[in-house]
Amino acid sequence: MAEVSPPVERKESGSGEANLLDEVSAKSGAPRPHPPLRSSGGQPEQEGARPRGAAMPRQAYAAIDLGTNNCRLLIARPHGVNFVVIDAFSRVVRLGEGLAQTGRLSDEAMDRALGALKVCAEKLRKRNVHLARSVATEACRRAVNGADFIERVKQETGIHLDVITAKEEARLAVLGCHILLESGEGPAMIFDIGGGSTELVLIESGPAVPRILDWQSVPYGVVSLSETCGSEGDDDASRAARYKEMRRLVRESFADFAERIAPARGSGKIVDMRLLGTSGTVTTLASLHLDLPQYDRRAVDGLIVPASSMRDISARLSTMSPQQRSELPCIGRERADLVVAGCAILETILDIWPADRLGVADRGIREGILRSLMAAGGHAGHATTSSQARAVIKQLGRA
């Protein structure tokens, strides 16, 4: 996904969302500050509009998400029941490059990730960060040298990376983006297409926070699926065959989950099937749907797109050469070789949950981390009663 200006959170009603925050914190343990996190004297950047005369809280919170393909950072300060982002960073690092073939993180990939994390560490040092949490996902979960890399990051940057489970990854993604889900009755689906894995979460909307009914993570993301299926051919027939194989692998991986949720999909109780996606794939395809000359988060985040349009764009991209895709706005060279795998995963998700519309979220794990940090840090805007939190923990623990 293209690097964009720091996002501004939408205002939300109610305080029930903090129940899910408490649940995430309870599962992952108390967050910890990164050493050193003292301000180096740099002046804060412009933080956006706020009420005249209102004091901006001095405490800042940070979230780092080191994925299989990207390294992303958000630094924010609480603002009522929301937060205002004061710094952001995103870089494609392809940490999982070659992992599908070797089972290891390559030296080149680790060097790229370390370079990005050093930028993150410098940004942390320039802010008055009260609490920070940094997570690593599928690439570090799968790699035999993942633990060695985590230790190297700690020694060279001071950043403590927590390798989170797929279940927590799914929860954080839901926590970060569920407010963009269309209102409605009955179950809905939220998904996150990553670099090394894809998470599908079946949820039921509640008066405050969604209840997780079922979930599944498979080890196919845009990087891992691309590498598993090998390089692209030079003609339409070979590209079509590769795309068909991608669809087959993802479909078979989600087969058990699709069978489990079939009663919810076919119960007849769902008038409008709701679907929300957070990933570079959906934001890129949404940009193509809007025919944007360059990526614009404000136009994409929260957009509702006809599923038929996303399928049409996916079919078109799957037959193009990498060079043709790289010349399209909002794809470029960085995504030209990976977007086809994302399209295959997205189309398979639309088969499993055939909604007429798709909600698009340019937010996810980092925002989920920030909300859980602010709740754990005792910020008043995110506090709820412990009885409410325990109730939600019991519900989500069954998923």
N, C-alpha and C positions, 0 to 999 in steps of 0.2 A: 504494500500500500504506500502511496506517495506520502512523503512527509508534509504535514500541514500545520497550520497555526494551532496553538494549544486550544483544546475544546473548552466550551463553557457549558456547565451542567444545566439541564433543564430543571425547573422547579417542580417539586413533587409534593403531593398532599399526604397528610398523615404521618405517623411515626412508626408504623408497624414494620417497615422495611428493616429496621434495626434487629428484628428477631432473626432474620436470615444472617445478618452480620454477626450476631452473637454465636450462631450455629457454626459459621465458618471459623471464627476465632477459637471456639471450643474444640473443633476438630484439628486445627493446625497448631495449637499452642499459642502462648502469648508472643506477640511480635517483639522485636528487639531493635534498639537503635544501632545504626552503623557507626563504627569508630573510624575516623573522627568525623563528627557532624556539626562542628562549630562554624559559624559564619566567618568568612575570610574578609569581611568588610565590604564586599561587593554590594552595590545598590540594587534593590529589587526592581524587576521590570514592571511595566505597566500591567496591572492586574484586571483591567476591565472595569465596567461601570459598577458602582455600588452606591447605596443611599448616601446623600450628602450628610457629612458629619459623622457617619458611622465609622467606628474604629475597626480596622482590619486585624483579626487575631494574629499574634506574632508566631504562633506555632505552625510549622509546616510539616506535611506528611509526604512520603515518597513511596512510589511503587515501581519496581523494575520487573519486567516480564522478559525473560530470555527464552525465546522459543527456538524451534528447529530452524526457522528461516529468519526471524527478526529479533532484534533487541530493542525494547521500548521502555521509556521512562516517563513518568508523570510526577510532578511535584505540585502539591496543592495545599491551600489553607481552607479551613472550615468557613462556611458562610451560611448561617441559618441551618436548614436541614440539607443543604447542598455543600458544594465546595467550589472554589475558584482555582483553576490551574494557573500556576505562576511560571512554570517551566516545563518543557517537554522535549523529548528526543526520540528519534526512531531511525534505525539503520538496518538494512538487509545484511545479515552476516552469514547466512547459510551454514549454521553450526552443524546441521545434520547431513551436509554434503558427503556422499560416499558411505554413509552409515549403513544403508540397506545392503551394501555389498560386503563391507568389512566388519561390521559390528563395533567399530571404533570411531571416535572423533578424530579427524585428521589434524595434523599439526597446523596446516594452513587455516582450517576452519576455526580451530581454537584461537589462533592468533587474531583472526578477524573479530571473533567475539570479544576477546580481551581488549582489543582496541576500542570497541564500542563501549565496553564496561568502564574503561578508564575515563572516557568522556562523561559517563554517568557519574562516576565517583567525583570528578571535578565539579560537576553541577551540584552534587550533594554537599560538597564542602562550601559552596558559595551561598547556601541557603540555611536558614535557621530551622533545620529539620528536627522535629520532635520525635517522630517514629518513622521507621522505614522498613519495608519488607521487600525482599528480592526473591523471585521464584524462577526455577528452571523446570522445563516440562519434558516432552517425550524424548528428545535427543539425549538428554542427560539420564533419563530413566533407562533407556535401552543400551547405551554405550558401555562397554566393559571398562573403559577408562573414564567414565563419567565422574566417579568419586575423585580421581586424581585431578581432573580438570577443575572441579569445585574447590579443591584445596589450593590449586594454583591461583584461581581467581581471588581467593581470600588473601593469599600472601602478596599478590601483586597489586590489588586494588583496595583491599580492606572490605570488600563487599561479601557478605555471607549469603550465598545462594541456597535456598531451600528447594530441594527436588520434591515437588508436590506430586501426589497421586493423581491419576486420571479422574477420580471421583471429585477431589477438591478442585481440580481444574474446571470441571463441569460446573460445580457450584459457584465458583468465582465468576465464571462467564455469565451465568444466569443473574447473579447479584449485580454485575456491572451493567447489564443491558435490558433487564426485564421491563423497566419502565417504558420502553418503546413498543412493547407488545400491544397490539390492538385490543381494545376492550371487547369482551364477549363472554359467552357462557361455555362451559365445558372445557375439556383438555385442549392444550395448545403445545406446539413444539418449538423449542429453542435449540439452535445448533451453532457449533463453532468449528469451522474448518481451519485447522492449523497447518503447520509445516510438516509435523511428524505424526499427527493423530487428528481424528475428528470425533467430537462429542455430540451426541443427540440426547436431549433432555425433554421428557414429557412432563408437563407441569399443568397444574390446575390453579387458575387464578383465585385468589382469596380477597377478603376485604383489605388486607394489608400487604402480605407477601405471597408469592406463589408457593404452592406445595408441590414438591417433586414427587411424581407418581412412579416414574421409572427413568432409567438412563442407560446409556451404553457408550463406551469409547472403543474405537478401533484404531490400529496402528497405521492408518493410511491418512496422510495429509498431502499437501501439494508437492512436497519434496520427496517423501518416502514413496508415494505412489508413482511419481515420475521416474524415480530411479528403479523401482521394482519392474516397471514395464519397459525399461530401456529407452534408447534414443529414438527420435522420430524418424520415419522414413521420408523419402524424397518425393513420394507421389500420393495422390488422394487415397488410393486403396490401402496402402500401408498405414497411413495416418488414421483411416477409419477403423482398421483392424486393431490398432493400438488403443484407440478410444473405446472400442467395444470391450477389450480386455480389461481396461480400467473400470468400466461400469460393472463388469462381472465380478471382479475382485471386491469392490466395495459392496455390491449387492449381497454377495455371499457372507461378507463379514458382518453385515447388519441383519442377516436372515433371522436369527433367533430373536433379536429385538423387535423386528417387524412382526414376527408371529405373536410376540407377547402383547404388543399394543394393538393388534388387529381388532379386538373387541371395542376398544376406545374409538378407533377410526370408523368402525362399521356399526356402531351402536344406534345410529340414527338420531342421536341427541345433539350432534354438532351441526348447527345450521351453517356457520361460516368457519371453516377450518383455519385456525390462526397459525402463522409460521413466522418466526423471527430468526434472522441469521446474523452472526457477527464474524467477520473474517475479511481478509483482503480480497478474497474471491468475490463475495457478494458486493462489496463496495466498488470494486473495479467494474463488475458487470452492470451495476446500477449507474455508474458514470457513463458507460457506453449507451445504456438505455436513454439517458438524458442527453446524449451527444455533447458532453462537456469537452471543451478544448483542453482543459487541464483539471486535475482533481480538485474538488471543492467540498470540504467536509460539511459545510453548512447546507449544501444542497442535497447531500447524500444521507447524512445521519438522521434517521427517523422517516426516511422515504418509504412509501408503499409502492411496490412494483408488481405488475401482472406477472404471474408465474410463466405464462406463455411467452412473454417477452424474454425472460431469463433463459428459457429453453431455446428459443430461436437464436439468441446471442451465443449460447453455448455450442449449438450445432454449427454455427458459422465459424466460430473460433477453432473448433476441432478439426476443420478441414483446411485451415490456413497454414502456411509455412511459418516457422519461427520469425523469419524476416518480415513477413507481412504483418504478423501480430505485433512485432516490436515497433512498427510504424504507426500503430493506432494510439491516439491520445489516451492517457491514463493507464497504459500497459507498459510500453517502453521495453528496453532490453532486460531490466531486472525481473520482469514478470512474464516475458514472452514464452519462456520454456516451461513455466509452472502453471500458468492459468488454465491450460487444458485439463490437467489433473483436477483442479478446483471445479471446473465445469462438470467433469464426470461425477465427482462427489455430490455436487449440488443437484444434478439431474436425478441421481439415485435417491437423494433425500426427498425430492419432489415425488418420486414414485412411492416412497414409503408413507409420506404424509402429503397427499395430493391437494394442497391448498390452491385456491385460485389466485391468491396474492401472497407476496413475500415482503415482510418488513426487513429493513436494512439498518444495521447498527454499526456505527464506527466507534465502538466502545466495547469493553469486555473485561478481561482479567484484571488489567491495571485499575480500572474504576472499581471493580469488586474488592480489590486489595485495599484501595484507599478508604472505602466505606467501612471495611472491617477494622482497619487501623484506627479510624476516627472513633468508632464505637469502643474499641479497646482502650483508646486514649482518654475516654471519659468526656468527649465533647458533648455538650448538652443537647445539641440539635439531633444527636443520634441515639440518645438514651431511651431505653424502654424498660418495663418491669421485668424482673428475672423470671416470673411465672410465665409471661408470654414467651420469653426466649426458650424456656424449658419445653414448652408445648411444641414449638416449631422444631427443636432439636429432636424430639421423639418422632415427629412426622417424617423429617428428612432422614433420620437414621434407618427407617424402614426401606428407603429406596436402594 
